[in-house]
C-alpha cells in the first residue's frame, strides 16, 4: 500500500451523481431533494476543498441575493444552509491498486457546519475511465446508509 500518492487523484471534479442506499433501496437525500451539484478539488500537495448544494427548486427560495439584503428572512437563508455542504482541509490517500484505495479528508480546518472542523471523513475511492472521461467514485457509510458519489474530472 502506497500512502499519499497525491498525483493519483489530484484535480478538479464536478459532481456527476450522488446515490444514497438505505436498507438496500436507492433513494433521495431528503435535504438535497431531486438534484445536487458541486465541485471538489484535490491539490497535488494534499489539500481538498469541496462544495455541494441542492439544485432542487422546490427546496430553494427564489428571491435571495448575496450579500443579504434588508427584507430577506432568516428562514429563507436557513433553507440555503440546510441544502449546502462545504469543507476544506488536508487529505491523505492510501493506494491499494492503480485505480483504488481510501482517502481521508481532514482533519478539516473549515466547514459550512461548524462541528465539522477537526473531523476526518474517510471514503473508499475508485478511478474509472468511461468513453474518454475520468470519474472518481467515492463511497462511504453513514449509519444504515451507503453513499456513492461520482465526480467527473474537469481538468
PyMOL CGO cylinders between C-alpha atoms (Angstrom):
from pymol import cmd
from pymol.cgo import CYLINDER

trace = [
    CYLINDER, 0.00, 0.00, 0.00, 1.41, 3.37, -1.04, 0.3, 1, 1, 1, 1, 1, 1,
    CYLINDER, 1.41, 3.37, -1.04, 0.48, 6.36, 1.11, 0.3, 1, 1, 1, 1, 1, 1,
    CYLINDER, 0.48, 6.36, 1.11, -0.04, 9.98, -0.01, 0.3, 1, 1, 1, 1, 1, 1,
    CYLINDER, -0.04, 9.98, -0.01, 0.48, 9.49, -3.73, 0.3, 1, 1, 1, 1, 1, 1,
    CYLINDER, 0.48, 9.49, -3.73, -1.46, 12.71, -4.40, 0.3, 1, 1, 1, 1, 1, 1,
    CYLINDER, -1.46, 12.71, -4.40, -0.96, 12.64, -8.18, 0.3, 1, 1, 1, 1, 1, 1,
    CYLINDER, -0.96, 12.64, -8.18, -3.30, 9.64, -8.39, 0.3, 1, 1, 1, 1, 1, 1,
    CYLINDER, -3.30, 9.64, -8.39, -6.32, 11.83, -7.66, 0.3, 1, 1, 1, 1, 1, 1,
    CYLINDER, -6.32, 11.83, -7.66, -5.15, 15.48, -7.88, 0.3, 1, 1, 1, 1, 1, 1,
    CYLINDER, -5.15, 15.48, -7.88, -7.50, 17.60, -9.99, 0.3, 1, 1, 1, 1, 1, 1,
    CYLINDER, -7.50, 17.60, -9.99, -10.87, 19.33, -10.04, 0.3, 1, 1, 1, 1, 1, 1,
    CYLINDER, -10.87, 19.33, -10.04, -14.09, 17.35, -10.41, 0.3, 1, 1, 1, 1, 1, 1,
    CYLINDER, -14.09, 17.35, -10.41, -17.78, 18.20, -10.90, 0.3, 1, 1, 1, 1, 1, 1,
    CYLINDER, -17.78, 18.20, -10.90, -20.46, 16.24, -9.09, 0.3, 1, 1, 1, 1, 1, 1,
    CYLINDER, -20.46, 16.24, -9.09, -21.89, 13.76, -11.57, 0.3, 1, 1, 1, 1, 1, 1,
    CYLINDER, -21.89, 13.76, -11.57, -24.15, 11.57, -9.40, 0.3, 1, 1, 1, 1, 1, 1,
    CYLINDER, -24.15, 11.57, -9.40, -24.97, 11.07, -5.73, 0.3, 1, 1, 1, 1, 1, 1,
    CYLINDER, -24.97, 11.07, -5.73, -26.81, 7.93, -4.64, 0.3, 1, 1, 1, 1, 1, 1,
    CYLINDER, -26.81, 7.93, -4.64, -27.83, 7.01, -1.11, 0.3, 1, 1, 1, 1, 1, 1,
    CYLINDER, -27.83, 7.01, -1.11, -28.81, 3.39, -0.50, 0.3, 1, 1, 1, 1, 1, 1,
    CYLINDER, -28.81, 3.39, -0.50, -30.74, 2.63, 2.69, 0.3, 1, 1, 1, 1, 1, 1,
    CYLINDER, -30.74, 2.63, 2.69, -31.73, -0.93, 3.55, 0.3, 1, 1, 1, 1, 1, 1,
    CYLINDER, -31.73, -0.93, 3.55, -30.74, -1.95, 0.03, 0.3, 1, 1, 1, 1, 1, 1,
    CYLINDER, -30.74, -1.95, 0.03, -33.04, 0.59, -1.65, 0.3, 1, 1, 1, 1, 1, 1,
    CYLINDER, -33.04, 0.59, -1.65, -31.68, 3.63, -3.56, 0.3, 1, 1, 1, 1, 1, 1,
    CYLINDER, -31.68, 3.63, -3.56, -33.33, 6.88, -2.53, 0.3, 1, 1, 1, 1, 1, 1,
    CYLINDER, -33.33, 6.88, -2.53, -33.06, 10.62, -2.33, 0.3, 1, 1, 1, 1, 1, 1,
    CYLINDER, -33.06, 10.62, -2.33, -31.14, 12.51, 0.30, 0.3, 1, 1, 1, 1, 1, 1,
    CYLINDER, -31.14, 12.51, 0.30, -34.02, 14.49, 1.82, 0.3, 1, 1, 1, 1, 1, 1,
    CYLINDER, -34.02, 14.49, 1.82, -32.20, 17.81, 2.28, 0.3, 1, 1, 1, 1, 1, 1,
    CYLINDER, -32.20, 17.81, 2.28, -30.86, 17.67, -1.30, 0.3, 1, 1, 1, 1, 1, 1,
    CYLINDER, -30.86, 17.67, -1.30, -34.11, 16.58, -2.93, 0.3, 1, 1, 1, 1, 1, 1,
    CYLINDER, -34.11, 16.58, -2.93, -34.12, 15.64, -6.60, 0.3, 1, 1, 1, 1, 1, 1,
    CYLINDER, -34.12, 15.64, -6.60, -30.84, 17.26, -7.57, 0.3, 1, 1, 1, 1, 1, 1,
    CYLINDER, -30.84, 17.26, -7.57, -27.45, 18.25, -6.31, 0.3, 1, 1, 1, 1, 1, 1,
    CYLINDER, -27.45, 18.25, -6.31, -24.40, 19.85, -7.84, 0.3, 1, 1, 1, 1, 1, 1,
    CYLINDER, -24.40, 19.85, -7.84, -20.93, 20.57, -6.60, 0.3, 1, 1, 1, 1, 1, 1,
    CYLINDER, -20.93, 20.57, -6.60, -17.19, 20.72, -7.14, 0.3, 1, 1, 1, 1, 1, 1,
    CYLINDER, -17.19, 20.72, -7.14, -14.31, 19.01, -5.36, 0.3, 1, 1, 1, 1, 1, 1,
    CYLINDER, -14.31, 19.01, -5.36, -10.66, 19.90, -5.83, 0.3, 1, 1, 1, 1, 1, 1,
    CYLINDER, -10.66, 19.90, -5.83, -7.72, 17.78, -4.71, 0.3, 1, 1, 1, 1, 1, 1,
    CYLINDER, -7.72, 17.78, -4.71, -4.47, 19.74, -4.84, 0.3, 1, 1, 1, 1, 1, 1,
    CYLINDER, -4.47, 19.74, -4.84, -1.25, 17.96, -5.81, 0.3, 1, 1, 1, 1, 1, 1,
    CYLINDER, -1.25, 17.96, -5.81, 0.16, 19.00, -2.42, 0.3, 1, 1, 1, 1, 1, 1,
    CYLINDER, 0.16, 19.00, -2.42, -2.53, 17.36, -0.27, 0.3, 1, 1, 1, 1, 1, 1,
    CYLINDER, -2.53, 17.36, -0.27, -5.35, 19.85, 0.24, 0.3, 1, 1, 1, 1, 1, 1,
    CYLINDER, -5.35, 19.85, 0.24, -9.05, 19.22, -0.52, 0.3, 1, 1, 1, 1, 1, 1,
    CYLINDER, -9.05, 19.22, -0.52, -11.92, 21.65, -0.82, 0.3, 1, 1, 1, 1, 1, 1,
    CYLINDER, -11.92, 21.65, -0.82, -15.49, 20.81, -1.76, 0.3, 1, 1, 1, 1, 1, 1,
    CYLINDER, -15.49, 20.81, -1.76, -18.86, 22.47, -2.13, 0.3, 1, 1, 1, 1, 1, 1,
    CYLINDER, -18.86, 22.47, -2.13, -22.14, 20.63, -2.69, 0.3, 1, 1, 1, 1, 1, 1,
    CYLINDER, -22.14, 20.63, -2.69, -25.63, 22.11, -2.80, 0.3, 1, 1, 1, 1, 1, 1,
    CYLINDER, -25.63, 22.11, -2.80, -29.17, 21.21, -3.72, 0.3, 1, 1, 1, 1, 1, 1,
    CYLINDER, -29.17, 21.21, -3.72, -30.41, 22.41, -7.08, 0.3, 1, 1, 1, 1, 1, 1,
    CYLINDER, -30.41, 22.41, -7.08, -33.97, 21.21, -6.38, 0.3, 1, 1, 1, 1, 1, 1,
    CYLINDER, -33.97, 21.21, -6.38, -36.02, 24.38, -6.97, 0.3, 1, 1, 1, 1, 1, 1,
    CYLINDER, -36.02, 24.38, -6.97, -38.75, 23.19, -4.61, 0.3, 1, 1, 1, 1, 1, 1,
    CYLINDER, -38.75, 23.19, -4.61, -36.24, 23.44, -1.73, 0.3, 1, 1, 1, 1, 1, 1,
    CYLINDER, -36.24, 23.44, -1.73, -34.75, 26.82, -2.65, 0.3, 1, 1, 1, 1, 1, 1,
    CYLINDER, -34.75, 26.82, -2.65, -36.07, 30.33, -2.05, 0.3, 1, 1, 1, 1, 1, 1,
    CYLINDER, -36.07, 30.33, -2.05, -36.26, 32.26, -5.31, 0.3, 1, 1, 1, 1, 1, 1,
    CYLINDER, -36.26, 32.26, -5.31, -35.70, 35.84, -4.18, 0.3, 1, 1, 1, 1, 1, 1,
    CYLINDER, -35.70, 35.84, -4.18, -32.38, 35.84, -2.34, 0.3, 1, 1, 1, 1, 1, 1,
    CYLINDER, -32.38, 35.84, -2.34, -29.35, 37.85, -3.36, 0.3, 1, 1, 1, 1, 1, 1,
    CYLINDER, -29.35, 37.85, -3.36, -25.87, 37.99, -1.94, 0.3, 1, 1, 1, 1, 1, 1,
    CYLINDER, -25.87, 37.99, -1.94, -24.89, 39.82, 0.15, 0.3, 1, 1, 1, 1, 1, 1,
    CYLINDER, -24.89, 39.82, 0.15, -28.05, 39.51, 2.25, 0.3, 1, 1, 1, 1, 1, 1,
    CYLINDER, -28.05, 39.51, 2.25, -30.46, 42.40, 1.75, 0.3, 1, 1, 1, 1, 1, 1,
    CYLINDER, -30.46, 42.40, 1.75, -32.94, 44.09, 4.08, 0.3, 1, 1, 1, 1, 1, 1,
    CYLINDER, -32.94, 44.09, 4.08, -36.28, 42.35, 3.86, 0.3, 1, 1, 1, 1, 1, 1,
    CYLINDER, -36.28, 42.35, 3.86, -34.85, 38.87, 3.29, 0.3, 1, 1, 1, 1, 1, 1,
    CYLINDER, -34.85, 38.87, 3.29, -35.92, 36.48, 6.02, 0.3, 1, 1, 1, 1, 1, 1,
    CYLINDER, -35.92, 36.48, 6.02, -33.72, 34.15, 8.04, 0.3, 1, 1, 1, 1, 1, 1,
    CYLINDER, -33.72, 34.15, 8.04, -35.96, 31.17, 7.27, 0.3, 1, 1, 1, 1, 1, 1,
    CYLINDER, -35.96, 31.17, 7.27, -35.09, 31.50, 3.56, 0.3, 1, 1, 1, 1, 1, 1,
    CYLINDER, -35.09, 31.50, 3.56, -31.37, 31.64, 4.38, 0.3, 1, 1, 1, 1, 1, 1,
    CYLINDER, -31.37, 31.64, 4.38, -31.83, 28.56, 6.59, 0.3, 1, 1, 1, 1, 1, 1,
    CYLINDER, -31.83, 28.56, 6.59, -33.07, 26.65, 3.52, 0.3, 1, 1, 1, 1, 1, 1,
    CYLINDER, -33.07, 26.65, 3.52, -29.82, 27.52, 1.74, 0.3, 1, 1, 1, 1, 1, 1,
    CYLINDER, -29.82, 27.52, 1.74, -27.80, 26.32, 4.72, 0.3, 1, 1, 1, 1, 1, 1,
    CYLINDER, -27.80, 26.32, 4.72, -29.73, 23.05, 5.01, 0.3, 1, 1, 1, 1, 1, 1,
    CYLINDER, -29.73, 23.05, 5.01, -29.05, 22.19, 1.38, 0.3, 1, 1, 1, 1, 1, 1,
    CYLINDER, -29.05, 22.19, 1.38, -25.37, 23.15, 1.30, 0.3, 1, 1, 1, 1, 1, 1,
    CYLINDER, -25.37, 23.15, 1.30, -22.22, 21.34, 2.41, 0.3, 1, 1, 1, 1, 1, 1,
    CYLINDER, -22.22, 21.34, 2.41, -18.74, 22.82, 2.08, 0.3, 1, 1, 1, 1, 1, 1,
    CYLINDER, -18.74, 22.82, 2.08, -15.46, 21.99, 3.75, 0.3, 1, 1, 1, 1, 1, 1,
    CYLINDER, -15.46, 21.99, 3.75, -11.69, 22.19, 3.35, 0.3, 1, 1, 1, 1, 1, 1,
    CYLINDER, -11.69, 22.19, 3.35, -8.60, 20.65, 4.84, 0.3, 1, 1, 1, 1, 1, 1,
    CYLINDER, -8.60, 20.65, 4.84, -5.68, 18.37, 4.17, 0.3, 1, 1, 1, 1, 1, 1,
    CYLINDER, -5.68, 18.37, 4.17, -6.20, 14.93, 2.69, 0.3, 1, 1, 1, 1, 1, 1,
    CYLINDER, -6.20, 14.93, 2.69, -4.24, 11.72, 2.77, 0.3, 1, 1, 1, 1, 1, 1,
    CYLINDER, -4.24, 11.72, 2.77, -4.53, 8.81, 0.42, 0.3, 1, 1, 1, 1, 1, 1,
    CYLINDER, -4.53, 8.81, 0.42, -3.78, 5.10, 0.69, 0.3, 1, 1, 1, 1, 1, 1,
    CYLINDER, -3.78, 5.10, 0.69, -3.41, 3.49, -2.72, 0.3, 1, 1, 1, 1, 1, 1,
    CYLINDER, -3.41, 3.49, -2.72, -4.31, -0.21, -2.87, 0.3, 1, 1, 1, 1, 1, 1,
    CYLINDER, -4.31, -0.21, -2.87, -4.13, -0.58, -6.67, 0.3, 1, 1, 1, 1, 1, 1,
    CYLINDER, -4.13, -0.58, -6.67, -3.65, 1.62, -9.72, 0.3, 1, 1, 1, 1, 1, 1,
    CYLINDER, -3.65, 1.62, -9.72, -7.33, 2.67, -9.54, 0.3, 1, 1, 1, 1, 1, 1,
    CYLINDER, -7.33, 2.67, -9.54, -8.50, 2.05, -5.95, 0.3, 1, 1, 1, 1, 1, 1,
    CYLINDER, -8.50, 2.05, -5.95, -7.74, 2.96, -2.38, 0.3, 1, 1, 1, 1, 1, 1,
    CYLINDER, -7.74, 2.96, -2.38, -9.01, 5.00, 0.53, 0.3, 1, 1, 1, 1, 1, 1,
    CYLINDER, -9.01, 5.00, 0.53, -8.87, 8.72, 1.06, 0.3, 1, 1, 1, 1, 1, 1,
    CYLINDER, -8.87, 8.72, 1.06, -9.21, 10.71, 4.27, 0.3, 1, 1, 1, 1, 1, 1,
    CYLINDER, -9.21, 10.71, 4.27, -10.43, 14.30, 4.12, 0.3, 1, 1, 1, 1, 1, 1,
    CYLINDER, -10.43, 14.30, 4.12, -9.12, 16.03, 7.22, 0.3, 1, 1, 1, 1, 1, 1,
    CYLINDER, -9.12, 16.03, 7.22, -8.71, 16.89, 9.90, 0.3, 1, 1, 1, 1, 1, 1,
    CYLINDER, -8.71, 16.89, 9.90, -10.94, 19.57, 8.41, 0.3, 1, 1, 1, 1, 1, 1,
    CYLINDER, -10.94, 19.57, 8.41, -9.93, 23.17, 9.02, 0.3, 1, 1, 1, 1, 1, 1,
    CYLINDER, -9.93, 23.17, 9.02, -13.17, 24.79, 7.81, 0.3, 1, 1, 1, 1, 1, 1,
    CYLINDER, -13.17, 24.79, 7.81, -16.72, 23.70, 7.12, 0.3, 1, 1, 1, 1, 1, 1,
    CYLINDER, -16.72, 23.70, 7.12, -20.20, 25.06, 6.45, 0.3, 1, 1, 1, 1, 1, 1,
    CYLINDER, -20.20, 25.06, 6.45, -21.22, 23.16, 9.59, 0.3, 1, 1, 1, 1, 1, 1,
    CYLINDER, -21.22, 23.16, 9.59, -19.04, 24.41, 12.46, 0.3, 1, 1, 1, 1, 1, 1,
    CYLINDER, -19.04, 24.41, 12.46, -18.94, 20.99, 14.14, 0.3, 1, 1, 1, 1, 1, 1,
    CYLINDER, -18.94, 20.99, 14.14, -17.10, 19.52, 11.14, 0.3, 1, 1, 1, 1, 1, 1,
    CYLINDER, -17.10, 19.52, 11.14, -13.87, 21.34, 11.99, 0.3, 1, 1, 1, 1, 1, 1,
    CYLINDER, -13.87, 21.34, 11.99, -11.30, 18.83, 13.20, 0.3, 1, 1, 1, 1, 1, 1,
    CYLINDER, -11.30, 18.83, 13.20, -13.17, 15.81, 11.85, 0.3, 1, 1, 1, 1, 1, 1,
    CYLINDER, -13.17, 15.81, 11.85, -11.75, 13.30, 9.38, 0.3, 1, 1, 1, 1, 1, 1,
    CYLINDER, -11.75, 13.30, 9.38, -14.05, 11.92, 6.65, 0.3, 1, 1, 1, 1, 1, 1,
    CYLINDER, -14.05, 11.92, 6.65, -12.85, 8.60, 5.21, 0.3, 1, 1, 1, 1, 1, 1,
    CYLINDER, -12.85, 8.60, 5.21, -14.00, 7.35, 1.81, 0.3, 1, 1, 1, 1, 1, 1,
    CYLINDER, -14.00, 7.35, 1.81, -13.09, 4.47, -0.45, 0.3, 1, 1, 1, 1, 1, 1,
    CYLINDER, -13.09, 4.47, -0.45, -12.30, 5.56, -3.97, 0.3, 1, 1, 1, 1, 1, 1,
    CYLINDER, -12.30, 5.56, -3.97, -12.16, 4.06, -7.45, 0.3, 1, 1, 1, 1, 1, 1,
    CYLINDER, -12.16, 4.06, -7.45, -10.91, 5.83, -10.56, 0.3, 1, 1, 1, 1, 1, 1,
    CYLINDER, -10.91, 5.83, -10.56, -12.99, 4.91, -13.59, 0.3, 1, 1, 1, 1, 1, 1,
    CYLINDER, -12.99, 4.91, -13.59, -12.44, 5.76, -17.27, 0.3, 1, 1, 1, 1, 1, 1,
    CYLINDER, -12.44, 5.76, -17.27, -15.61, 5.86, -19.41, 0.3, 1, 1, 1, 1, 1, 1,
    CYLINDER, -15.61, 5.86, -19.41, -15.59, 6.97, -23.05, 0.3, 1, 1, 1, 1, 1, 1,
    CYLINDER, -15.59, 6.97, -23.05, -12.53, 9.17, -22.60, 0.3, 1, 1, 1, 1, 1, 1,
    CYLINDER, -12.53, 9.17, -22.60, -13.72, 10.80, -19.37, 0.3, 1, 1, 1, 1, 1, 1,
    CYLINDER, -13.72, 10.80, -19.37, -12.27, 10.22, -15.92, 0.3, 1, 1, 1, 1, 1, 1,
    CYLINDER, -12.27, 10.22, -15.92, -14.51, 9.74, -12.90, 0.3, 1, 1, 1, 1, 1, 1,
    CYLINDER, -14.51, 9.74, -12.90, -13.75, 9.26, -9.23, 0.3, 1, 1, 1, 1, 1, 1,
    CYLINDER, -13.75, 9.26, -9.23, -16.27, 7.20, -7.29, 0.3, 1, 1, 1, 1, 1, 1,
    CYLINDER, -16.27, 7.20, -7.29, -16.25, 7.89, -3.55, 0.3, 1, 1, 1, 1, 1, 1,
    CYLINDER, -16.25, 7.89, -3.55, -18.17, 5.54, -1.27, 0.3, 1, 1, 1, 1, 1, 1,
    CYLINDER, -18.17, 5.54, -1.27, -18.81, 5.60, 2.45, 0.3, 1, 1, 1, 1, 1, 1,
    CYLINDER, -18.81, 5.60, 2.45, -21.37, 4.51, 5.03, 0.3, 1, 1, 1, 1, 1, 1,
    CYLINDER, -21.37, 4.51, 5.03, -23.33, 6.69, 7.44, 0.3, 1, 1, 1, 1, 1, 1,
    CYLINDER, -23.33, 6.69, 7.44, -25.49, 4.86, 9.93, 0.3, 1, 1, 1, 1, 1, 1,
    CYLINDER, -25.49, 4.86, 9.93, -27.65, 2.42, 7.97, 0.3, 1, 1, 1, 1, 1, 1,
    CYLINDER, -27.65, 2.42, 7.97, -26.99, 4.01, 4.57, 0.3, 1, 1, 1, 1, 1, 1,
    CYLINDER, -26.99, 4.01, 4.57, -24.37, 3.55, 1.90, 0.3, 1, 1, 1, 1, 1, 1,
    CYLINDER, -24.37, 3.55, 1.90, -23.45, 6.66, -0.06, 0.3, 1, 1, 1, 1, 1, 1,
    CYLINDER, -23.45, 6.66, -0.06, -21.90, 6.62, -3.53, 0.3, 1, 1, 1, 1, 1, 1,
    CYLINDER, -21.90, 6.62, -3.53, -20.73, 9.83, -5.16, 0.3, 1, 1, 1, 1, 1, 1,
    CYLINDER, -20.73, 9.83, -5.16, -19.42, 10.04, -8.73, 0.3, 1, 1, 1, 1, 1, 1,
    CYLINDER, -19.42, 10.04, -8.73, -17.23, 13.04, -9.62, 0.3, 1, 1, 1, 1, 1, 1,
    CYLINDER, -17.23, 13.04, -9.62, -16.31, 13.83, -13.27, 0.3, 1, 1, 1, 1, 1, 1,
    CYLINDER, -16.31, 13.83, -13.27, -12.85, 15.25, -13.85, 0.3, 1, 1, 1, 1, 1, 1,
    CYLINDER, -12.85, 15.25, -13.85, -12.85, 18.82, -15.23, 0.3, 1, 1, 1, 1, 1, 1,
    CYLINDER, -12.85, 18.82, -15.23, -9.14, 19.46, -15.80, 0.3, 1, 1, 1, 1, 1, 1,
]
cmd.load_cgo(trace, "trace")
